[in-house]
């Protein structure tokens, strides 16, 4: 790191499940979940194991005219009798959960859904404020992308995404330590990532790990940096540029000419350079008044060929009439 600290990655396989926690399990009630009933059954089996030392409330989301429901006793719920239909967006599911939760406090909120359809998601200019880390479990595969508001809700709450409940619970319950002078950044994909003040002389320096290490540090730091802490955000942005990664406060763009590069330099100097503009997923509408009506060269060639063909037909018909005349 620029100030002398180091990011240390160590292989780690001593995962543990949480104990004495209370979780909110939010279940996607969309029709597409019918294709993942087997994965859902395995997920519920994992949940039953988790409940031996923890508590959980189940929130089943629904599309009108059905109503969402909260189930406090999972033993009485029969998943095979649940009907999945309609289409629900993550924001709608989380809004239903917030309406049903009342004053209940949770250590984590787990939304069980599928890969979803980003193209059908309507973005919102404001993110939902989650009172606990928000984790999304995607049965059948990760979602290709998230709308800005959902992504911000995950990041701001300190949550993440996974493809099974077991992984989520292991990451929540596993908090290894290397003693004084180190702090845990993350436990993921078989590695524990730490920030340490002193370099470990026995640990090799791997260039191929640098970008991954920078990503772990940026992800950890982004949980604590406030939008108005511009100096901290500038530090994060500088790290992402040095290692070629994309952070929650930057975007990957392609510049094709000097005018665009100059414009980017100007935007980077503005006070609102870290204010994220929420996309509405709509393509800009061209102004028909300024669209030229001059045909393309290929169109000119086609018109010329048609004209020649018409002239040829005309003279052939004229010659045929002359031959038939007495």
C-alpha positions in Angstrom: 0.0 0.0 0.0 1.2 3.6 -0.5 1.6 4.2 3.2 3.7 1.0 3.8 1.1 -1.5 4.8 0.9 -4.9 3.1 -2.0 -7.2 1.9 -1.3 -10.8 2.9 -3.2 -13.8 1.4 -3.0 -17.2 3.1 -4.6 -20.5 2.1 -7.5 -21.2 4.4 -9.9 -24.1 4.7 -10.9 -24.0 8.4 -14.4 -22.6 7.7 -17.0 -22.4 10.5 -20.7 -21.8 10.6 -22.1 -18.9 12.7 -23.5 -19.5 16.1 -26.2 -17.6 18.1 -27.2 -15.4 15.1 -30.5 -14.5 13.8 -31.1 -14.4 10.0 -33.8 -13.1 7.7 -34.3 -15.5 4.8 -36.1 -13.8 1.9 -37.4 -16.2 -0.8 -38.0 -15.2 -4.4 -41.6 -16.1 -5.4 -41.1 -15.5 -9.1 -42.1 -18.2 -11.7 -38.5 -18.7 -12.8 -37.8 -20.3 -9.4 -39.8 -23.4 -10.5 -36.7 -24.4 -12.5 -34.6 -24.5 -9.3 -36.7 -26.6 -6.9 -34.0 -29.2 -6.4 -31.4 -26.5 -5.5 -34.0 -24.9 -3.3 -34.6 -28.2 -1.5 -30.8 -28.5 -0.8 -30.8 -24.9 0.4 -33.6 -25.6 2.8 -31.7 -28.7 4.1 -28.7 -26.4 4.8 -31.0 -24.0 6.5 -32.3 -26.7 8.8 -28.7 -27.6 9.8 -28.0 -23.9 10.4 -31.1 -23.6 12.7 -29.5 -26.0 15.2 -27.4 -23.2 16.6 -29.1 -20.1 15.1 -32.5 -18.6 14.4 -34.1 -17.6 11.2 -37.4 -16.1 9.9 -38.6 -16.9 6.4 -40.2 -14.2 4.2 -41.9 -15.5 1.0 -42.3 -12.8 -1.6 -45.3 -12.8 -4.0 -46.7 -10.9 -6.9 -50.3 -9.5 -6.9 -52.9 -10.7 -6.3 -51.1 -13.0 -3.9 -49.7 -11.5 -0.7 -46.2 -12.0 0.8 -46.0 -13.8 4.1 -43.7 -14.2 7.0 -43.1 -17.7 8.5 -41.6 -17.8 11.9 -41.7 -21.6 12.3 -40.0 -23.2 9.3 -40.9 -26.7 10.5 -44.5 -26.0 9.5 -43.7 -24.7 6.0 -44.1 -27.1 3.1 -42.1 -25.8 0.1 -43.7 -28.2 -2.3 -47.0 -26.5 -1.8 -45.7 -23.1 -2.7 -46.7 -21.7 -6.1 -44.1 -19.6 -7.9 -45.5 -17.3 -10.5 -45.0 -13.8 -12.0 -41.9 -11.7 -12.1 -40.4 -9.9 -9.1 -37.4 -7.7 -9.0 -34.9 -7.7 -6.1 -36.0 -4.3 -5.0 -39.6 -5.4 -4.8 -38.7 -8.5 -2.8 -36.7 -6.4 -0.3 -39.4 -3.8 0.0 -41.9 -6.6 0.9 -39.4 -7.9 3.5 -39.0 -4.5 5.1 -42.8 -4.2 5.3 -43.2 -7.5 7.0 -40.1 -7.5 9.3 -41.5 -5.0 11.8 -39.0 -4.2 14.5 -37.1 -7.5 14.3 -33.3 -7.2 14.2 -31.2 -9.5 12.2 -27.5 -10.3 11.9 -27.8 -10.8 8.1 -30.4 -10.7 5.4 -30.2 -13.5 2.8 -32.2 -13.2 -0.4 -32.6 -16.6 -2.2 -33.2 -16.0 -5.9 -32.0 -17.2 -9.3 -29.9 -15.6 -12.0 -32.7 -13.2 -12.7 -33.0 -11.0 -15.8 -31.0 -7.7 -15.6 -32.7 -6.5 -18.8 -36.1 -6.5 -17.1 -34.9 -4.6 -14.0 -36.2 -1.1 -13.6 -33.5 1.0 -11.9 -34.2 3.4 -9.0 -32.4 6.6 -8.2 -32.2 5.6 -4.5 -30.9 2.5 -2.9 -32.7 0.6 -0.1 -31.2 1.1 3.3 -30.6 -2.3 4.8 -30.2 -2.7 8.5 -27.9 -5.7 8.2 -25.5 -7.1 5.6 -27.5 -8.1 2.5 -26.4 -11.4 0.8 -27.9 -12.6 -2.5 -27.8 -16.4 -3.1 -28.3 -17.1 -6.8 -29.5 -20.7 -7.4 -28.4 -22.0 -10.8 -25.7 -19.3 -11.4 -24.8 -15.8 -10.7 -26.6 -12.8 -12.1 -24.9 -11.2 -15.1 -25.3 -7.7 -13.7 -27.1 -5.6 -11.1 -29.0 -2.4 -11.3 -27.2 0.5 -9.5 -29.6 0.6 -6.5 -29.3 -3.1 -5.8 -25.6 -3.0 -6.1 -25.3 -0.1 -3.8 -27.5 -1.8 -1.2 -25.2 -4.8 -1.2 -22.1 -2.8 -0.9 -23.3 -0.3 1.6 -24.6 -3.0 3.9 -21.3 -5.0 3.8 -23.0 -8.0 2.1 -22.0 -10.0 -1.0 -23.3 -12.6 -3.4 -22.9 -16.4 -3.7 -24.4 -19.4 -5.4 -25.3 -21.4 -2.3 -26.3 -20.8 1.3 -23.5 -22.8 2.8 -20.9 -20.5 1.3 -22.7 -17.4 2.7 -22.8 -18.9 6.2 -19.2 -20.0 6.2 -18.1 -16.5 5.2 -20.2 -14.9 7.9 -19.1 -17.4 10.6 -15.4 -17.6 9.7 -13.4 -14.8 11.2 -9.7 -15.9 11.5 -7.1 -13.7 13.0 -3.3 -13.3 12.8 -2.9 -11.4 16.0 -2.0 -7.8 16.7 -1.1 -5.5 13.8 -3.3 -7.3 11.3 -6.9 -6.9 10.3 -9.1 -9.4 8.3 -10.2 -8.1 4.9 -12.1 -11.1 3.6 -12.4 -14.9 3.4 -13.2 -16.1 0.0 -12.3 -18.8 -2.5 -10.0 -20.7 -0.2 -7.9 -17.7 0.9 -8.0 -15.4 4.0 -6.9 -11.8 3.1 -5.4 -9.6 5.8 -4.0 -6.1 6.0 -0.8 -6.1 8.0 1.5 -3.3 9.1 4.7 -5.4 8.8 5.8 -7.4 5.8 6.0 -11.2 6.2 9.6 -12.1 5.2 8.6 -15.7 4.5 5.7 -14.8 2.2 6.6 -14.6 -1.5 5.6 -11.5 -3.5 3.5 -12.7 -6.4 2.9 -10.1 -9.1 -0.1 -12.0 -10.4 -1.8 -11.5 -7.0 -1.3 -7.7 -6.9 -4.5 -6.8 -8.7 -6.6 -9.3 -6.7 -5.0 -8.0 -3.4 -5.8 -4.4 -4.4 -9.4 -5.5 -5.1 -9.8 -7.0 -1.7 -8.4 -3.9 0.0 -10.7 -1.6 -2.0 -13.8 -3.7 -1.3 -13.0 -3.7 2.4 -12.3 0.1 2.5 -15.4 1.0 0.5 -17.6 -0.3 3.4 -16.4 2.5 5.6 -15.7 5.4 3.3 -18.5 8.0 3.2 -19.6 9.7 0.0 -18.3 13.1 1.2 -14.8 11.8 2.0 -13.3 12.9 -1.3 -9.7 12.4 -0.2 -10.3 8.8 0.7 -12.2 8.2 -2.5 -9.3 9.7 -4.5 -7.0 7.2 -2.8 -9.2 4.3 -3.8 -9.4 5.6 -7.3 -5.6 6.0 -7.6 -5.2 2.3 -6.5 -7.7 1.1 -9.0 -5.9 3.0 -11.8 -2.5 1.6 -10.8 -3.8 -2.0 -10.8 -6.3 -1.8 -13.6 -9.4 -2.7 -11.6 -12.9 -1.3 -11.3 -14.1 -0.1 -7.9 -17.6 0.8 -6.7 -16.6 4.4 -7.3 -15.2 4.1 -10.8 -16.2 2.8 -14.2 -14.4 1.1 -17.1 -14.6 3.4 -20.1 -13.1 3.3 -23.6 -11.8 6.6 -25.0 -11.5 6.9 -28.8 -10.2 10.4 -29.4 -8.4 13.3 -27.7 -11.6 15.2 -27.1 -13.0 12.4 -25.0 -9.7 12.2 -23.0 -9.8 15.9 -22.4 -13.4 15.7 -21.3 -12.6 12.9 -18.8 -9.7 14.9 -17.3 -12.1 17.8 -16.8 -14.7 15.6 -15.1 -12.1 14.1 -12.8 -11.4 17.6 -11.4 -15.0 18.4 -10.5 -16.2 18.4 -6.9 -19.0 15.9 -7.8 -16.6 13.4 -9.5 -17.7 10.6 -7.3 -21.5 11.2 -7.5 -22.9 8.2 -9.4 -25.4 8.8 -12.1 -28.1 6.1 -12.0 -28.8 4.8 -15.5 -32.4 4.4 -16.6 -31.4 1.7 -19.1 -32.9 3.7 -22.0 -31.0 4.4 -25.1 -30.8 8.1 -26.1 -33.4 9.1 -28.6 -31.9 10.7 -31.8 -33.2 14.1 -32.9 -34.9 13.3 -36.2 -34.7 17.0 -37.2 -30.9 16.9 -37.5 -30.7 13.5 -39.2 -29.6 14.0 -42.8 -31.7 12.5 -45.5 -28.8 12.0 -48.0 -28.6 8.3 -49.0 -25.5 6.3 -48.2 -23.2 5.4 -51.1 -24.5 1.8 -51.2 -28.0 3.2 -51.6 -26.9 5.4 -54.5 -25.5 2.3 -56.2 -28.7 0.3 -55.7 -30.8 3.1 -57.1 -28.6 3.3 -60.2 -28.9 -0.4 -60.8 -32.7 -0.2 -60.5 -32.8 2.7 -62.9 -30.7 0.8 -65.5 -33.0 -2.2 -65.2 -36.1 -0.2 -65.7 -34.6 1.5 -68.8 -33.6 -1.9 -70.2 -37.1 -3.3 -69.7 -38.7 -0.3 -71.3 -36.6 -0.5 -74.5 -37.2 -4.3 -74.8 -40.9 -3.9 -74.5 -40.8 -1.1 -77.1 -38.8 -3.2 -79.5 -41.2 -6.1 -79.1 -44.1 -3.9 -80.0 -42.3 -2.7 -83.1 -41.7 -6.3 -84.3 -45.4 -7.3 -83.8 -46.8 -4.2 -85.7 -48.0 -5.1 -89.4 
